[in-house]
Amino acid sequence: MERTDIDMIESSIQTGQKNKRQSGFELLRIISMLMIIAMHYMTKGMKIEKLSIDCSMTNVIYWIIYALCVSSVNAYVFISGYFATDSKWNLKKLIRLWAQVLSYSILVPLVMSAFGAFDLKGAPLSVKQQIFLPVTYEHYWFATAYIMLYLISYVLNVAISKLDKKSYKTVLLAMLAVFCGFKSIDPYLIPWDKYGNDMIWFIILYLIGGYIRTYGLPFTDNKTKKETARFGLVTYAAFSLITFLIAYAFSFIVRSTGKLEYYMDMTYCYNYVTVLIASIGLFAVFANMDIGHRPWINKIAKYTFGVYLLHDNIVLREKWQHLLLIDAAQGKWWQILHMLICIIIVFSVGCVIDLVRDGVFNAFAKTGRNRQ
């Protein structure tokens, strides 16, 4: 059975025997995607109010949940860099991944249009560009950044293999200072900053993952795997809370002066320093999780990227919230339970659809090989 598309970007996930995928990292993929769905539920479904507008207990709870979830994107990308030393660049992998993105980008609108749920012909040009040229026009910003990362991954891998520890650390710290440190203390918008939603930040995450794989996590030299996982959990929880507290503190300044609203919002960016540290902590938990080889975890994890491509499709990203009655749950005491149920439904449906898509891709690939 062929590897799935997301595996092809991230290289094979291996155990100490070098052949079996480590289920701890596969579980991180699953948890990260569940967190991403949760964020989309809150921002695109609930449309949670800014803390500067609503400081009620309910809104505060959702922003704390968001702070716990936002590090998932960084952690997901860390996996790529972590296995960089074993990865090999392959044009077929790139084509297959691009085809996966195209299949969701084009087929979902076509199916929705066939059922009268979307007017493809009457859609604006900008929407059609995203549908038919999804990577170029960032239908999915994450997919675009990920594919661009893969395009240069061979160069990054060579650099990782050639740099000594001191040089590697110097380059990494310099990049972090520019693209994370400075923006985390500057209270004003930096024109070139895309809040971590771009290839540059993904390159930095890739390099961090590679550094952790080669030299280990800082401050954990004398710790066992269990102790390191516990240290990572505390780091993740503490810095997620700090992320919220910084935003919460600045919300009072915004309400009092009307200034620094950008800085309040920026604390939840992927390249904000506390979010980055929380991401490293989250990654450390699963990197040191000793759960062995769990085929059912690995099987589910294979379809996480498809879950993202389905539920964040430009045609569906607003509709699935209405279909799952998020508006009806708005403000109710049971909304958190509703959110959990919706996350499970979206994830499960996405996995099943990507299972079918993967089967079709494999069938075409097998037919092509037989003809040769």
C-alpha positions in Angstrom: 0.0 0.0 0.0 1.4 3.4 -1.0 2.2 6.2 1.5 -0.3 9.0 1.7 0.4 12.5 0.5 1.1 14.1 3.8 3.6 11.3 4.6 5.3 12.0 1.3 6.1 15.6 2.4 7.1 14.7 5.9 9.2 11.6 5.0 8.5 8.3 6.7 8.0 8.3 10.4 10.3 5.7 11.8 10.9 3.8 15.0 14.3 2.7 16.4 14.2 -0.1 13.9 13.9 2.6 11.2 10.8 1.1 9.5 7.8 1.5 11.6 6.2 4.9 12.0 6.3 6.2 15.6 2.7 6.5 16.8 3.5 9.4 19.2 4.1 11.6 16.2 1.1 10.3 14.4 -1.0 11.0 17.4 0.3 14.6 17.4 -0.9 14.9 13.8 -4.4 13.8 14.9 -4.5 16.1 18.0 -3.2 19.0 16.0 -5.9 18.7 13.3 -8.6 18.4 16.0 -7.2 21.7 17.5 -7.2 23.3 14.0 -10.9 22.4 13.6 -11.6 23.8 17.0 -10.0 27.1 16.0 -12.1 27.2 12.9 -15.2 26.5 14.9 -14.5 29.4 17.1 -13.4 32.0 14.5 -15.5 31.1 11.5 -18.5 29.6 13.2 -19.0 31.3 16.5 -17.0 34.3 15.4 -15.8 34.9 19.0 -15.6 38.5 20.0 -12.3 40.2 20.6 -11.2 40.5 24.3 -11.2 44.3 23.9 -15.0 44.1 23.1 -16.1 41.2 25.4 -14.4 40.2 28.6 -17.2 38.0 29.9 -16.3 34.7 31.5 -17.7 32.8 28.5 -15.6 34.7 26.0 -12.5 34.4 28.2 -12.9 30.7 28.3 -13.0 30.4 24.5 -9.9 32.6 24.2 -8.1 30.3 26.7 -9.1 27.3 24.6 -7.9 29.1 21.5 -4.5 29.8 23.2 -4.2 26.1 23.9 -5.0 25.2 20.3 -3.0 27.8 18.3 0.3 26.1 18.9 -0.9 23.0 17.0 0.0 24.4 13.5 3.6 25.0 14.5 3.8 21.5 16.1 2.4 19.9 13.0 5.2 21.5 10.8 7.9 20.5 13.4 7.4 16.9 12.3 8.7 17.7 8.8 12.0 19.2 10.1 12.4 16.5 12.8 12.7 13.8 10.1 14.6 16.0 7.7 17.8 14.0 7.9 16.1 10.9 6.5 13.9 12.6 3.9 14.5 12.4 0.1 13.2 14.9 -2.4 11.0 13.3 -5.0 9.1 14.9 -7.9 6.4 12.2 -7.7 5.7 13.1 -4.1 5.3 16.7 -5.0 3.0 15.9 -7.9 0.9 13.6 -5.8 0.5 16.2 -3.0 -0.3 18.9 -5.5 -2.9 16.6 -7.1 -4.5 16.0 -3.6 -4.8 19.8 -3.1 -6.3 20.2 -6.6 -8.8 17.4 -6.2 -10.3 19.0 -3.1 -10.1 22.5 -4.4 -11.9 21.7 -7.7 -14.1 18.7 -6.9 -15.8 20.1 -3.8 -17.1 23.2 -5.6 -18.1 21.1 -8.6 -20.1 18.7 -6.4 -21.7 21.6 -4.5 -22.5 23.4 -7.7 -24.2 20.2 -9.1 -26.5 20.1 -6.1 -27.3 23.8 -6.3 -25.4 24.7 -3.1 -22.8 26.9 -4.9 -22.9 29.0 -8.1 -19.6 28.3 -9.7 -20.4 30.2 -12.9 -21.4 33.3 -11.0 -18.5 33.2 -8.6 -16.1 36.2 -8.6 -12.9 35.8 -10.5 -10.8 35.8 -7.3 -12.8 32.8 -6.1 -12.4 30.9 -9.4 -8.6 31.6 -9.2 -8.5 30.0 -5.8 -10.5 27.0 -6.9 -8.6 26.2 -10.1 -5.2 27.5 -9.1 -5.3 26.7 -5.3 -1.5 26.7 -4.6 -0.8 29.9 -6.6 -3.7 31.9 -5.2 -3.6 30.4 -1.7 -6.9 28.7 -1.6 -5.4 27.0 1.5 -2.6 29.2 2.9 -1.3 26.2 4.8 -1.1 24.0 1.8 0.6 26.7 -0.3 3.3 27.3 2.4 3.7 23.5 2.9 4.2 22.8 -0.8 6.7 25.7 -1.1 8.5 24.3 1.9 8.8 20.9 0.2 10.1 22.5 -3.0 13.1 23.8 -1.1 13.4 21.0 1.5 16.3 19.3 -0.3 18.4 22.5 0.1 17.3 22.7 3.7 18.3 19.1 4.3 21.7 19.6 2.8 22.2 22.7 4.9 21.2 20.8 8.1 23.6 18.0 7.3 26.5 20.4 6.7 26.2 22.8 9.5 27.9 22.2 12.8 26.0 22.8 16.0 27.3 26.3 16.7 26.6 27.5 13.1 23.2 25.9 13.1 22.2 27.5 16.4 23.6 30.9 15.2 21.6 30.8 12.0 18.4 29.6 13.7 18.7 32.3 16.5 19.3 35.0 13.9 16.2 34.0 12.0 14.1 33.7 15.2 15.3 37.2 16.3 14.1 38.7 13.0 10.9 36.8 12.3 9.8 36.1 15.9 11.6 38.0 18.6 11.4 41.5 17.1 7.8 41.3 16.1 6.9 40.0 19.5 8.0 43.2 21.2 7.1 45.7 18.5 3.6 47.1 19.2 3.1 48.2 15.6 2.4 46.3 12.4 5.4 45.3 10.5 4.7 45.5 6.7 6.3 42.2 5.8 5.0 40.2 8.7 2.3 37.7 7.7 1.7 36.4 11.3 3.4 33.1 10.6 1.0 32.3 7.7 3.8 31.9 5.1 6.7 29.8 3.8 9.3 31.8 5.7 7.9 30.9 9.0 7.5 27.3 7.9 11.2 27.2 7.0 12.1 28.3 10.5 9.8 25.7 12.0 11.4 23.1 9.7 14.9 24.1 10.9 13.8 24.0 14.5 12.5 20.5 14.0 15.8 19.5 12.4 17.7 21.0 15.3 15.7 19.1 17.9 16.2 15.8 16.0 20.0 16.4 15.8 20.8 18.0 19.1 17.8 17.4 21.3 15.6 19.9 23.2 17.3 22.6 25.3 17.2 22.1 29.1 16.5 18.4 28.8 20.0 16.9 28.6 19.8 15.0 31.8 16.1 14.1 31.7 14.5 10.8 30.9 11.9 10.6 28.1 9.1 10.6 30.7 10.6 13.6 32.5 11.0 15.4 29.1 7.4 14.8 28.2 6.3 16.1 31.5 8.5 19.2 31.1 7.0 19.7 27.6 3.5 19.5 29.0 4.2 22.1 31.7 5.9 24.3 29.1 3.0 24.0 26.7 0.3 24.7 29.3 2.2 27.6 30.9 3.1 29.5 27.7 -0.4 28.9 26.3 -1.7 30.6 29.4 0.8 33.4 29.1 -0.3 34.0 25.5 -3.8 34.5 26.8 -2.8 36.7 29.7 -0.8 39.0 27.5 -3.7 39.4 25.2 -6.1 39.9 28.1 -3.9 42.5 29.7 -3.7 44.5 26.4 -7.4 44.3 26.0 -7.7 46.7 29.0 -5.3 49.1 27.3 -7.3 48.9 24.1 -10.6 49.6 25.9 -9.1 52.5 27.8 -7.1 54.2 25.1 -8.2 52.7 21.8 -4.6 51.9 21.0 -2.5 48.8 20.6 -5.3 46.6 19.4 -2.9 45.1 16.8 -0.6 44.0 19.5 -3.4 42.4 21.4 -4.4 40.4 18.3 -0.8 39.6 17.4 -0.2 37.6 20.6 -2.2 34.7 19.0 0.0 34.6 15.8 2.0 31.5 15.0 5.3 33.4 15.1 4.7 35.1 18.4 7.3 34.0 20.9 5.0 32.5 23.6 3.1 30.6 20.9 6.4 29.2 19.6 7.6 28.1 23.0 4.2 26.5 23.7 4.5 24.7 20.3 7.9 23.3 21.2 6.5 22.1 24.5 3.6 20.4 22.8 5.9 18.7 20.3 8.1 17.5 23.2 5.2 15.8 24.8 4.5 13.6 21.8 8.2 13.2 20.7 8.8 11.6 24.0 5.6 9.6 24.3 6.4 6.0 24.6 3.2 4.3 23.2 5.0 2.0 20.7 3.6 1.2 17.3 -0.2 1.6 17.2 -1.5 0.8 13.7 -5.0 2.3 14.3 -3.4 5.6 15.2 -1.1 5.6 12.2 -4.1 4.7 10.0 -6.2 7.6 11.1 -3.3 10.0 11.0 -2.8 9.3 7.3 -5.9 11.2 6.5 -5.5 14.4 8.6 -4.3 16.6 5.8 -7.4 15.6 3.8 -9.6 16.6 6.8 -8.0 20.1 6.5 -8.5 20.3 2.7 -12.1 19.4 3.0 -13.4 21.5 5.9 -11.4 24.6 5.0 -12.4 24.5 1.3 -13.6 28.0 0.2 -17.0 26.6 -0.5 -17.4 24.7 2.8 -15.5 26.7 5.3 -18.6 28.7 6.2 -21.3 26.2 5.3 -20.4 23.4 7.6 -20.8 25.6 10.6 -24.4 26.4 9.5 -25.1 22.8 8.8 -23.9 21.8 12.3 -26.1 24.5 13.8 -23.4 26.5 15.5 -25.6 29.6 15.4 -28.3 27.7 17.4 -25.7 26.8 20.0 -24.3 30.3 20.2 -24.2 31.6 23.8 -25.7 28.4 25.3 -24.3 26.7 28.4 -23.8 23.5 26.4 -21.8 25.1 23.5 -18.5 23.6 24.5 -20.1 20.2 24.3 -21.5 21.1 20.9 -18.1 22.2 19.8 -16.5 18.9 20.8 -19.3 17.0 18.9 -18.8 19.1 15.8 -15.0 18.6 15.9 -15.5 14.8 16.0 -18.1 14.9 13.2 -15.9 17.1 10.9 -12.8 15.0 11.6 -14.6 11.7 11.1 -16.3 12.8 7.8 -13.0 14.2 6.6 -11.1 11.0 7.3 -13.7 8.8 5.5 -13.7 11.1 2.4 -9.9 11.1 2.3 -9.8 7.4 2.7 -12.0 7.1 -0.5 -9.8 9.7 -2.2 -6.6 7.9 -1.3 -8.1 4.6 -2.6 -8.9 6.3 -6.0 -5.4 7.8 -6.2 -3.8 4.4 -5.4 -6.0 2.7 -8.0 -4.9 5.1 -10.7 -1.3 4.8 -9.7 -1.5 1.0 -9.8 -3.1 1.1 -13.3 -0.4 3.4 -14.5 2.3 1.1 -13.3 0.6 -1.9 -14.9 0.5 -0.2 -18.2 4.2 0.5 -18.0 
